[in-house]
Amino acid sequence: MARRFDDALRPVGLTHGQFSLLMSLNRAEPPTMGSVASLLAMDRTTLTANLKPLERRGLVKTTVDPADRRGRLLTLTDAGLQLLQSAVPIWERTNEETERLLMQNDVGGLRAGLRALS
């Protein structure tokens, strides 16, 4: 599955993991690193490593949390938001194609099995 989404998102220069990370930052208020790490089920060190390439590309900005100077807030830049807007239709199309392929089999059983694993 990961390869399918990686291949689909390659034209916009994202992996499926980077897409998920950008989606998690697409909020009205900038989230904290801790909340994003929790949402994506990763530790802060892994999150930091995954953020660095996105920051270098100018897609994400990290700022000091004014409410707690030890914390960091994560914000999509305008470039990050534009890239995400171009990637969402690709993700939606790929998701629909994947579901169509899975519907040829027992998709309910597959989903139940995947839920049991999580």
C-alpha positions in Angstrom: 0.0 0.0 0.0 2.8 2.4 0.9 4.5 1.9 -2.4 1.2 2.5 -4.3 0.8 5.9 -2.6 4.5 6.7 -2.8 4.3 6.1 -6.6 1.2 8.2 -7.0 2.6 11.1 -5.0 6.0 11.1 -6.6 5.0 13.7 -9.3 4.5 16.3 -6.5 7.7 15.3 -4.7 6.1 13.7 -1.7 6.1 10.3 0.0 3.0 9.0 1.6 4.6 9.6 5.0 5.3 13.2 4.1 1.8 13.6 2.8 0.4 12.3 6.1 2.7 14.7 8.1 1.6 17.7 6.0 -2.1 16.7 6.4 -1.6 16.5 10.2 -0.4 20.2 10.1 -3.3 21.5 8.1 -5.1 23.1 11.0 -6.5 26.5 11.9 -4.1 26.7 14.9 -0.5 25.4 14.7 -0.2 22.1 16.6 2.6 21.3 19.0 5.3 18.8 18.1 3.9 16.6 20.9 0.4 16.5 19.5 1.6 15.7 16.0 3.9 13.0 17.3 1.0 11.5 19.2 -1.4 11.7 16.2 1.1 10.0 13.9 2.2 7.5 16.5 5.9 8.5 16.4 8.3 9.7 19.0 9.6 13.3 18.8 13.0 12.3 17.5 11.4 10.5 14.5 9.1 13.4 14.0 12.0 15.9 14.0 13.9 13.7 11.4 10.8 13.6 9.2 10.3 17.4 9.5 13.8 18.4 8.4 13.4 17.7 4.7 10.1 19.5 4.7 11.6 22.5 6.4 14.5 22.5 4.0 12.0 22.6 1.1 10.2 25.6 2.8 7.0 23.6 3.3 6.9 23.6 7.1 8.0 26.2 9.7 8.8 25.5 13.3 8.4 28.3 15.9 8.7 28.6 19.6 5.4 28.1 21.5 4.7 31.5 23.2 2.6 29.7 25.8 5.6 27.4 26.7 8.9 28.5 25.4 10.2 24.9 25.7 7.7 23.7 23.1 7.6 24.1 19.4 4.6 24.8 17.1 4.5 23.5 13.5 3.0 25.5 10.7 2.5 24.8 7.0 4.0 27.6 4.9 2.1 29.0 1.9 4.3 26.7 -0.3 3.4 23.7 1.9 -0.3 24.5 1.7 -0.2 24.8 -2.1 1.7 21.5 -2.4 -0.8 19.8 -0.1 -3.7 21.2 -2.2 -2.2 19.7 -5.3 -1.5 16.4 -3.6 -4.9 15.8 -2.0 -6.7 15.1 -5.3 -3.9 12.6 -6.2 -4.3 10.9 -2.8 -8.1 10.8 -3.1 -7.9 9.3 -6.6 -5.4 6.7 -5.5 -7.5 5.9 -2.4 -10.6 5.4 -4.6 -8.6 3.1 -7.0 -7.3 1.1 -4.1 -10.7 0.7 -2.6 -12.1 -0.4 -6.0 -9.4 -3.0 -6.3 -10.0 -4.2 -2.7 -13.8 -4.3 -3.3 -13.2 -7.2 -5.7 -12.3 -9.1 -2.5 -13.6 -9.2 1.0 -12.9 -5.5 1.9 -14.9 -5.8 5.1 -12.8 -8.7 6.3 -9.6 -6.9 5.4 -10.6 -3.8 7.3 -11.6 -5.9 10.3 -8.2 -7.6 10.2 -6.3 -4.4 9.9 -8.3 -2.8 12.8 -7.4 -5.9 14.9 -3.7 -5.3 14.2 -3.8 -1.7 15.1 
